[in-house]
Amino acid sequence: MNQRTDRLNGEVLRAVSEILPTVKDPRITGMISVLRAEVTPDLKYAKITLSVLGNDDKKELLKGLNSSKGFIRHALGQKINLRQLPELNFVVDDAIAEGSRICSIIDQLSKEQES
């Protein structure tokens, strides 16, 4: 990637991280962290990778994010000055939630072996 795309990835990541807590959709719950923002070289699309703790229904969360795309994109346009704003695509990364689930299973097994 070139330097402009890398810089824009960082700006989109920072801006979306600031915008998400202001979204008022009831389906968007839990602790949401923006892990990555990847803007395509032609600046038409941006893939936003999220990590979510405290919300077990990922499909409803994605529906809420997709229905709030217009608001998020408008707010992104106010924070970042671009001629054409990228179309946002949200992806939920389950790695952190899966890791905490595995840790709790290991803790439970170790407690069972001690007793």
MONORFEN-V403644 format. One line per field, one symbol per residue. phi: phi as a letter, one per 30 degrees, with the letter a starting at -180 (. if undefined). A space follows every 10 residues. Layout:
BEGIN
phi: ???
END
This chain:
BEGIN
phi: .cdddddded ddedddddde dddcdddcbj ccbddbbbcd edicbbcccc cbbjbdcddd dddddddced ddddddddcc cbdbdddcbc bcccdddddd dddddddddd ddddc
END
